[in-house]
Amino acid sequence: MLFSGYDTGPWFDELFQPGGTPRPEAAELVHAIEALPPGGFERLQETANAALVNLGITFNVYSDGAGIERVLPFDIVPRIVTASEWERIERGLQQRIYALNCFIDDVYHDGKILSDGVVPRELVLSAPAYREACVGLNPPRGIWCHITGTDLVRDGDGQVYVLEDNLRCPSGVSYVLENRRLMKRTFPGLFSSSHVRPVDDYASRLLETLSALASREEAPEVAVLTPGVYNSAYFEHSYLAQQMGVELVEGRDLVVDDDTLYMRTTRGLERVDVLYRRIDDDFLDPTVFRPDSMLGVPGLMNAYRRGRVALANAPGTGIADDKAIYAYVPEIVRYYTGEDAILPNVPTYLCWRESDLDYVVHHMDELVVKPTNESGGYGMIVGPHATAEEREEFVRRVRANPRNYIAQPVLALSRAPVIVDDHFEGRHVDLRPYILYGEEIYVLPGGLTRVALRKGSLVVNSSQGGGSKDTWVLSGDAA
């Protein structure tokens, strides 16, 4: 009995109720796993691990050396989300992305939300992701954030919170799609009987979203711009290009002539109408942003301004996922929609405020402190798990650059079971759904459930030892 002795502990467990009874939506899954013969589940997990290696589903880890490739650990016990809970999450994400898109457009045009004092002007203008070159830009259809990955967490009270917004180059959706393919092969009967909502059409929806941005209606040419093979998400870049049936290009493959973007091919230059760029703003165009960039395309921004090429996401979107701006998203939602935010934020202290800074400095042992523009779990400190020396060093960092840091309470992140040797143990998880903003705002049903595989860890990022699970959104709630 693999679940024998499984301890839910004091945390909210995604599959089990307190006391160890499966949640109604997870009962069939738990029964199917426990009905396997001795060693059966372990063999299924080993088969899935081997499939990941054979498929080459990897990511690169910068911190361990140049371009070290690893297979993303995958646990085959899925996370299950009920239809009613997902309906609320979906509405909340649609509301949030709509408001953030309005915010970006406003910031780079009239700045009404700044003039009205809803978001401090100096906070926006001092953000590293604010791009003066984007002032006055008018992206096709007024959409700036075409692809978003929003990180959600569940606290011990069962409430789902938005932890952060990722509007620049959000990664991970390729693992969602491949995890699902593996799960269909692993539990085919169970998958069918559980009425899990599909995710297989993401690539076609993504292509449709991108193609709609083109100024040419007839056979627009879409390409994916990657920094190259040493980027941590290169597998995803090549995977999505292949799934959409479009070209994967690097900056050296592109040239701008007469404010029009072209791709070098064996047949000569071919026009590119839409570029799904997976490189940061800084590296897009050395004539506008970083002059030392070898990854971008000189003249690309001029072509964009002239409407000769569309970029997804639009340059400048990073202003909306600055973690200091994050603290104002409930007000941003209310300003542009007249509604309260459906999905709440995690309570956040802004260290640039003197009163917040004083609180953070004197409660460092109770808080998670994060830099406002880092990702991947880097540059942060989990106060209760840090040494006194580490906390003192972080106090010095925060005092030296308070604009660059926020702090949040340590949440009792929900857990889900993972296989450990011959039994299950609970590990903390979060969820990153993916949102496409086209004719309508589409939320992929599910997303990437990331798992902190290290016992007791709250850091789910793959670069910090995290793994992933498939996320099953049910089409109807269990009786």
Steps between C-alpha positions, in 0.01 A plus 500: 500500500701794368283754683514311830628742761480799266511807723310808384648691792371849585496605133220507245547187289386508136387133494420410861278645769628534856518154649599331175169455316531576126317810382193401294661609173812292577335183628509315166867590448603383847305176459665431161848554644436279802358226273834467317705185574806529724765706321253599227496870574878519529530336156258755353708782647821350362341463156395865505851607604652300214254657254608849607863413434421346161290800398777740600271706726770702673586841641837667548632597844723808500599486865671159471719592205459601138208333332457192720193316373266318737177310465220676686393258778142387445274336759216302346244561776298783345359801674120517467299822477121490514287665232352753742837607638644532150208715389590754767872483417425549131280805561758646735784460252297648214415800716860544612658475153247741353579756771877455468480550124304823559766606751788445259323690223416785737856525637645541149230746389300742717606366839160569653544242775821678599344848488213374714747377760384138493853379425792728597659653190851478643455128565419437134767728354769351727417141403784323313238358259359843406596577140501863394536379141149351528326829578233557235524152350175353370522120476252322271148492649629685805625174651836504676498175700407223257647214706503504880591251770351593838625322811231390745541357850259360756547587865407285798151650503433352155489845338671541161723808469694653211867484592636682196430592139732400214439707188842515335606156379311252720627145459382151591202435275692239300525290817123531547441352155758221530395413856147453372614268219690290752201482732267386223732206438550431870134503613295474178183356653504725804569806290198432282260421785603809697382736224815711502487815290748487208807720453614357166376793292729755666745517210224559246345767723839664542555505124153646449572771758831589334373487141218741584761768577634512144430799278486263201187289513611249240740228622687701764846372589550432872837418659628428851806703602733316738829611660645162402576153626654612831185673619330321791172473306643406160315168498174690532588745223575221254204294621244777451641591159472136394148463642382815321680410178695828489868589475727518804747786447782678674586866458771415247234341276309829472558833329302823475489669160284804425335462843390148415617184677637217290627150572803364319421171327659284233244652262601854588334753731145425616286751684406436865167645611487389864786426735431301817806622679647302787772751583477795738444859389862591573627273224235559230658783304855627567417836340231568763580294810834340589754589230713197585221250430588227253162329539265754344447667165614856418203703379236265643334772710467730200329220308271448799414869532413512130264204537710284264546226760313399816681395818357272767519587773528870420812677629436674829265240648749430778377808686192298601692214658732714710441359849459849647225578246345163593400642837271747321324250271178487709477880459587468131219247452253726679613807300450344156209264565310656790509157669682350794771253406361146489841351585671676793867588528728370771540783758811692396737747666667753271845573637514842331235609751674602820244337729507173301880502495513537877259207544694277257835574664366408844303192383744352250479166680125477418495611137593405147697790348529518120668728248243667277647394166662160552345166405565130547514525879833683489598790723233435764511396863252292699554657841401209727730264308798738484788542743543814708798597284296460180222715642747771606648503149153535351421791732805677358386429143149625562617817673741571213230468231149495653326556161635164390336288772160388623412270788212262561395271785611139473195316371413148604500388134267213423653158445444202276632143522817402311664158480803465729663157472209260570249741659342843465595818682351848477690776320408865453358609162393805304321536166585700188204526259564644152282771349472605135363845420357506146144553383412395853699414811552124505628315808652157436307262730764391746855621473834399645483370856851552633621293795765576759650151501741571784335411830384812680596732215264775384695574178338327203718637218667238281833681534473457877424127505130510418300264281157490341166320490217481249199713597158349442212745473181300515209584271253431783524487879499167681175410673 
